Amino acid sequence: MRSPERLDEGQDRNKGTKSVFPPLAEAAVKMEGLAEWARAFNRNSQCKVRIQGRLLRVTLPDIMTVYMTVGAAHDQDVGVETIRVLGPREGRRGAYGESEYTVFRLVSQQLATVLEAEQGRAQLQNVMALVCSYSSLFISPCHVCGRVIPAESHVPAVVRRWEGGVWIGEHVTCSVGSALG
């Protein structure tokens, strides 16, 4: 696994530290503007966001459901604190359960690794772009080997890496590192 110091394409403008994410094109979402941002996001995306207090439920229809807890930094920017992924029909497990499917547990681990590498600076828009990149989870081939499902396991390309202006998918076994690759 690569060390967090070797991450990225992006640079955090304020701290000069590396980031897994590309630089944001727009201003970060503020806590008081979260509901308005979610309405605009839902109008323009196939992914849908529902807000329940500090919990966001993001639905990628027929693919997965993502639960994120959010908080605000001292400047009131919304940041993602935790993330959990379940299958589309596992909703009864709720935001704090674990998926019974390996693929969704691996996606949860990859996303948690990204949040950890960001050290509390993962902004909502970046995490949402990453989450929505999983909309092709079961149909896109691995960027490395070109297969949807690798020969050695039955898990699709769950690792995501920002490269050439897009999120690319890789199998865990094909990836040089992890989501930090």
Secondary structure, DSSP 8 states (H G I E B T S, - for coil): ---GGG--SEE-TTT--EESS---SS---BGGGHHHHHHHHHHH-SSEEEEETTEEEEEETTTEEEEEEEEE-TT-BEEEEEEEEE-TT-GGG-TT---SSHHHHHHHHHHHHHHHHHTT--BHHHHHHHHHGGGGTTTS--TTT--SS-TT-S----EEEEETTEEEEE-TTTSSSSTT-
